[in-house]
Amino acid sequence: MVVLTDGQDTDSKVKLEDLLERLKQQTSGGEQSSAPPRVFAIAYGDKADPAVLKRIAEAGGGAFFSGTPKDIKAVYADLATFF
């Protein structure tokens, strides 16, 4: 899963800590899943919150990236190396 966001929580129904725990359970085999999703987070924009997105990517077994309108194509090219 690729998440492109500023990372600002404006209307979540799930708290960050709950999301992180769910992701960790899936990637560690704690839940029955044949292929748990890997989460790749891209911080996008001047107001992006990289700390939150790094935590989500780590818990989801993926990677964190940071992008701007000028370099977003290069970010996606780097991301493609994981697939």
N, C-alpha and C positions, 0 to 999 in steps of 0.2 A: 504494500500500500504506500502510495506517495502522498504526503500531506504538504501542500504549499500554503503557508499561512503566516500571519504576523505573530501568531502564538498568543494573542490577547484573548482571554476568556471573557466573552460578553454575554453568553447565554447557555452555558453548559448545563446538562441535566446530570452529568456524572462528574464528580470531583476529581481533580488531577490525581490524587493519591490512589483513588479507587481504580482509575484507568491504568495507572502504572502497575498496580498489583495484578490486574487482569492480564495485562500484556506479559508480565513476568511469568505468570502461571502458564500461559499458553506456550511461551518459548522454552520453558523448562520442562514441559510435558506434564504439568500439574493438572491440566484439563485434557479430556479425551479429544484429540484433534489429530488428523493424519498429516496435515500440513498447516501449522499455525502461520498466520500472516506475519510478514516482516514489515516493519514500519520505517520508512525513510522520510525524514522531516526536512523541509526546506524553509528556512526563515526568510521571509520576503518583505521588503519594505524598511523604511527608516525606523519604524516603531516596533520592529520585530523583537520578540523575547527569546533569544537563543538559549538561555538557560533551561526554560521549560521544554523547548523542542529537542534539545540534546537529551534530556531525561526521557522523553517519550521514545525517541529513536533508540536509545540504549535499552530501554525496557522491552521494546519491540524487536530487538535483535537486528536492527537495521543500522542506518548511519545518518548523521546530521550534515546538512549543507546550508550555506548562506548564499542568497542570490539577490541581484538587483536587476532592474530592467535591462541594463547594459550587458550583464553577464549570464543571464538566466539560461541561454542556450548552452553555454559551456557547463553550467551546473548540471543540466539534464544529460549532457554527454558524459560527465563524470559518473552520474548516477547510473547510467546505462551499463557501466562496467560491472555492476553487481548482478546483472541478469544474463 
